[in-house]
Amino acid sequence: MAVTLGIYYLTPWLRWDRGPSLPDQAVLIDMANRRFFFFMIEIWPHEFYFVAGLLIMAGLGLFLFTSALGRVWCGYACPQTVWTDLFILVERWIEGDRNARLRLHRQKKLDFRKVRLRITKWISWLLIAMATGGAWVFYFADAPTLAINLVTGAAHPIAYTTIAILTFTTFLFGGFAREQICIYACPWPRIQAAMMDEDTLTIGYRDWRGEPRGKVQKGKESETGDCINCMACVNVCPMGIDIRDGQQMECITCGLCIDACDDIMEKIGKPRGLIDYLALSDEERERSGEPPRSVWKHAFRPRTIMYTTLWSLVGIGLVVALFLRSDIEATVAPVRNPTYVTLSDGSIRNTYEVRLRNKHGDDRMFRISLKGDPALRVQIEGTPYEAVPVPADQMRNQRVYVIAPAGSLPADSETTPFRFWFEDVSNGDRVYKDTIFNGKAQ
């Protein structure tokens, strides 16, 4: 809980120097300029395949961990679980342990103490919920600046609306709905069975050791099993289930029942592990007194190896694509209305809309040239020079003309292929785009 909450609340405040023209927030979703910054990586809208790849990796990772260890995502990292655990922790600090909270809940008399504890708890929950919504909007703007604007009332109404919605949902879901969200709203419990098999290590009850249940009788030899029916496993379960009834859809694999049962086993002098991470394929071995197979044999099997391979291939592909992408990007679109123009001296002119994107943190000069028919020459609108400036980390729209002197083109074809070259004058990086010239010799 500390790790996941620390990542969520602190990440927007991390700084990363990208130069004077770019934001210095390490992780920033810049909606206004349609960019995503992640430390040294910058993702543009046309590079959304990186985000799609990360989502595919997240899905494959979820399949992998569920296949190996059951619903560990739900039990340890799901936001619903994390904030519910935090709210329960605050509730424990204010109202006391489970028995004390139950007594307070069942108390019909609404005295000053009950009102004070409830109001204190709800205010604490509300502050946490507000911090949750506030942290979320910091990912979409410069965090220090937005924090000042929020306090002074100068922030955009969308920021206040987003914080209000997330505050309400966090307060409601984490404080009151809790496990009901997992049972009735989340689709994952209903499809997790497809990811699990008899070798999945998930939480289970060793009924061959615990049954029949019975109380411990000092000084007498008992014919009952190790389970004393203390209900500790049920009392600590955030989903309110009895793991002794077998694996159930509601179980989120949080492991609280394991800890509770181990504590009881130590107190009564019995071996730990009555409730533990188990694989169904080991049941017969354990019933006969043999040790279970090693964790590694359960973790590395065809299904998990397949998920790991697919996950790795997608990750390697994204890394390769990230390091192979150019810092210069250009698109060329011929103007079709009109397709070409015949000038007074008989030469033919085509017009092209060129978009140049500079991914560097400083301004760059881009030289525009062409290669193809020697008769073709390029002319940049608005300047007599062959290069144009492109601001740092921005895109420039530039109209470019390509002209062919009269009688210089082949008479048997109405199109002439050629290639635009765009060169970064400062370091010599180049990219090209192939297109065609319309028109023929008169």
C-alpha angles and dihedrals in degrees: 000000000000092000097047094044091045091054092048099046100037104039096081090057096056114108130217123183111230098160134273096297099053135062116267097214109119095217116028135155100205102197094172093059094029097239138125121212122198110173105288093355124090120190121198125202094258088054094061088125086083090061090045089051091051090051090051089050090050091052093047090046090053090051091048097051093042091051091050104036109008121238097350090140090059093046100046115014111023109116091229090056095042096052092041089054090049092050091048090050091054090046090053092050092051105034101026134239126336096278092049091050091050091051090049091048093050093046106110096191111089099213129165094267094055093047091047094050094045094048091046090051095047093047090051090049091048092052091050090048091050091050088051093054091042093053091051095057090049088070090065101050140022101296101217093045093046092047091057091046091050092053095045094044094244097115122111115271089241089065093053092044092051092048091049093051094047091045091054095045094046092048092048100040098040098037105036115006096044110143092013088075090055094047103041109017105036116079095199098085089059096054100034092091089068089060096048132072138169091288096054112116105229135149115285144157122245095225092173087066101034102045135126093038121219146145122275112254114199116228093011130097108242126213092198127098128256095272110095093186092242091151091223091132091054095045094055096042109111089205095051096235132135108237089198087074090065136259112331137188092246095058111110095187093241092147096223091127089055092055093045093049093046090054091053093046091054091050094053095040098250127134117270121245103065084132111030147130103299139173120218091224090064095055097095092045093052094044089057091049098256120133117255121254118270121276091243092059089055094043097049109054132124096276097050092041089054092050091046092050093050091045091050094047092053091047094049090048091053093048092049091048090048095054095040096053116107126240087224123063129178138177126194124202119180114224106242100191098094104008091210140347128224110218126214093263091054096256120135123232130197123192124217132188107220124191116198120191121197111200095182125103093239136052115276136193114229119202116212120206138149139222125203131066107030090223094065119094131184128230124187116216115242099015137062091215129092095231134062130198119245117196120238114285093352141108125242125204110213131178113220129188126209115198131193119195118238113283094007098111128078112271094216098061135054094201132054120192119222140157131242115216122201116193131187102229094206099057107008097245110156140192130179140205125200120220140146138256115225123216139054139229115291 
